Amino acid sequence: MRNKFLVAALLAASIGQAAYADTARERLDSFFTDVKSLKGSFTQQVFDKKGVVTQNSSGDLYLSRPGRFRWVYKKPEPQEMIGDGKNVWIYDKDLEQVTVKPVNQAVSNTPIAILTRLDPPGSQFNVQEIQGGSGLDWHQLVPKQASRDFKYIQLGLDTAGNLKRMVLFDQLGQRTEITLNAQNNVPISGSTFYFSPPRGVDVIGKPQ
């Protein structure tokens, strides 16, 4: 009889874990299919392959799916990356330089492309639930087609389905950790994603 109770308890526990995993995966998919806009701030740390911090930065982010984003670095140096749906503009204020590329060349199969798509990540990535701590649901995304830029990305969402953490692992052994403080589905003016190079700056590349 005791063995029967033990088996029943183990079965119940496994069913509970499976249900939790399904719920966590549903929240992940919902973030990519139901969230049309994202607005807030971020902090970012870059670690070398020995785990030493090589860069600290922070700023604001704006996202409108599909395809449009504005990533504004305020510290330590001002820089902006703007995706208007056709092109990606990178504006370095200190260098007075703008680089522009068609969006399919600039962000195809990169971490920013993950955030700008409006479809479940399973269509482009092999997704696995992992343990990551901080009270978040963590998933690891490995691109189905190898990327020259990064090996995989880990996403941490809270129980309300808000993206809170991103950890990127690149091909050189570096790790980038991004912490987000953002709101989902808030109104964002379309002009946020418009960029015109300031007069006098060098422009490298041609927009579509």
C-alpha positions in Angstrom: 0.0 0.0 0.0 2.8 2.4 0.9 4.4 1.8 -2.5 1.1 2.6 -4.2 0.9 5.9 -2.4 4.6 6.6 -3.3 3.9 5.9 -7.0 0.8 8.1 -6.9 2.7 10.9 -5.3 5.5 10.7 -7.9 2.9 10.6 -10.7 1.1 13.6 -9.3 4.4 15.5 -9.0 5.4 14.8 -12.5 2.0 15.8 -13.9 2.3 19.1 -11.9 5.7 19.8 -13.3 4.5 19.1 -16.8 1.6 21.4 -16.4 3.9 24.1 -15.0 6.2 23.7 -18.0 3.3 24.0 -20.4 2.2 27.1 -18.7 5.7 28.6 -18.8 6.0 27.8 -22.5 2.6 29.3 -23.2 3.7 32.5 -21.5 6.8 32.6 -23.6 4.9 32.0 -26.9 2.3 34.6 -25.8 5.0 37.2 -25.3 6.0 36.8 -28.9 2.5 36.6 -30.4 0.3 38.9 -28.2 2.7 41.7 -27.3 2.6 44.2 -30.1 4.8 46.9 -28.4 7.3 47.3 -25.6 8.6 50.4 -24.0 10.9 50.9 -21.1 14.6 51.0 -19.9 17.4 48.5 -19.8 20.8 47.9 -18.2 23.4 45.8 -20.0 26.6 44.1 -18.9 29.1 42.3 -21.2 31.4 39.6 -19.8 34.5 38.2 -21.5 35.1 34.4 -21.7 36.7 34.5 -18.2 33.6 36.1 -16.7 35.2 39.6 -16.3 32.9 42.6 -16.9 34.2 44.5 -19.9 31.3 46.9 -20.5 28.4 48.5 -18.5 25.7 50.4 -20.4 22.1 51.5 -20.0 19.4 53.3 -21.8 15.8 53.2 -23.2 14.1 50.8 -25.6 11.0 51.0 -27.8 9.7 48.1 -29.8 6.7 47.8 -32.2 6.1 44.4 -33.8 6.7 43.4 -36.4 10.0 44.9 -37.4 10.4 48.3 -35.8 12.6 49.2 -32.8 14.7 51.9 -31.2 17.5 51.0 -28.9 18.9 54.1 -27.2 22.2 53.8 -25.3 22.7 56.7 -22.9 25.7 55.5 -20.9 28.6 55.3 -21.2 28.5 56.7 -24.7 25.4 57.9 -26.6 24.5 55.7 -29.4 21.2 54.7 -31.1 20.1 51.8 -33.2 16.8 52.3 -35.1 14.9 49.8 -37.2 12.2 51.5 -39.3 10.9 48.2 -40.8 13.1 48.5 -44.0 16.5 49.7 -42.7 18.6 49.6 -39.6 20.3 52.9 -38.7 23.2 53.0 -36.1 24.0 56.5 -35.0 27.2 57.2 -33.0 26.9 60.8 -31.8 30.5 61.1 -30.6 31.9 59.9 -33.9 29.2 61.9 -35.8 28.7 58.8 -38.0 25.6 56.9 -39.2 25.7 53.3 -40.6 22.7 52.1 -42.4 21.9 48.6 -43.8 18.7 46.9 -45.1 17.0 45.2 -42.2 17.4 41.7 -43.7 21.2 42.2 -43.7 21.5 44.0 -40.4 19.4 41.9 -38.0 18.6 38.6 -39.7 19.0 35.7 -37.2 20.3 38.0 -34.5 19.0 38.6 -30.9 17.2 41.8 -31.9 15.4 39.9 -34.7 14.0 37.6 -32.0 12.3 40.5 -30.3 11.0 42.1 -33.4 9.2 39.0 -34.8 5.6 38.4 -34.2 5.6 34.6 -34.1 6.4 31.9 -31.6 10.2 31.4 -31.2 9.8 27.7 -32.0 9.6 28.6 -35.7 13.2 29.8 -35.7 14.7 28.3 -32.6 15.0 25.1 -30.7 13.4 26.0 -27.3 14.2 24.3 -24.0 13.1 25.2 -20.5 16.0 25.6 -18.2 16.8 26.6 -14.6 17.9 30.2 -14.3 16.9 31.6 -10.9 15.7 35.1 -9.9 12.1 33.7 -9.6 11.7 33.7 -13.4 10.7 31.1 -16.0 13.8 30.6 -18.2 14.0 29.3 -21.7 17.1 28.7 -23.9 16.8 29.4 -27.6 19.2 27.9 -30.0 18.9 29.0 -33.6 17.9 26.2 -36.0 20.2 27.8 -38.6 23.7 28.5 -37.2 24.4 32.2 -36.5 27.8 33.7 -37.0 27.1 36.2 -34.2 25.7 34.2 -31.3 25.4 30.6 -30.1 22.2 30.8 -28.1 20.1 33.2 -26.0 18.3 32.7 -22.7 15.1 34.5 -21.8 13.7 35.0 -18.3 10.0 35.9 -18.0 8.0 36.6 -14.8 4.7 34.7 -14.1 2.8 37.6 -15.7 4.6 36.9 -19.0 6.8 40.0 -18.9 10.3 39.7 -20.3 12.8 40.6 -17.6 16.1 39.2 -18.5 18.0 38.3 -21.7 21.4 36.5 -21.7 23.2 36.3 -25.0 26.2 33.9 -25.6 28.3 34.7 -28.6 30.7 32.6 -30.7 33.7 34.2 -29.0 32.7 33.0 -25.5 31.4 36.4 -24.4 28.2 36.8 -22.5 25.8 39.8 -22.6 23.3 40.2 -19.8 20.4 42.6 -20.3 17.8 43.5 -17.6 14.6 45.1 -18.8 12.1 47.3 -17.0 9.4 47.7 -19.6 5.7 47.8 -20.2 3.9 45.6 -22.8 1.3 46.9 -25.3 1.7 50.6 -24.6 1.1 53.3 -27.3 4.2 54.4 -29.1 4.3 57.1 -31.7 5.3 55.9 -35.2 7.7 58.8 -35.4 9.8 57.0 -32.7 11.0 54.7 -35.4 11.8 57.3 -38.0 15.4 58.4 -38.4 16.9 61.1 -40.6 20.7 61.5 -40.4 21.6 64.9 -38.8 23.2 67.4 -41.1 27.0 67.1 -41.3 27.4 63.5 -40.1 29.1 60.8 -42.2 26.6 58.2 -43.6 28.0 54.8 -44.4 25.8 52.6 -46.6 22.6 53.3 -48.5 19.0 52.9 -47.2 16.4 50.9 -49.2 
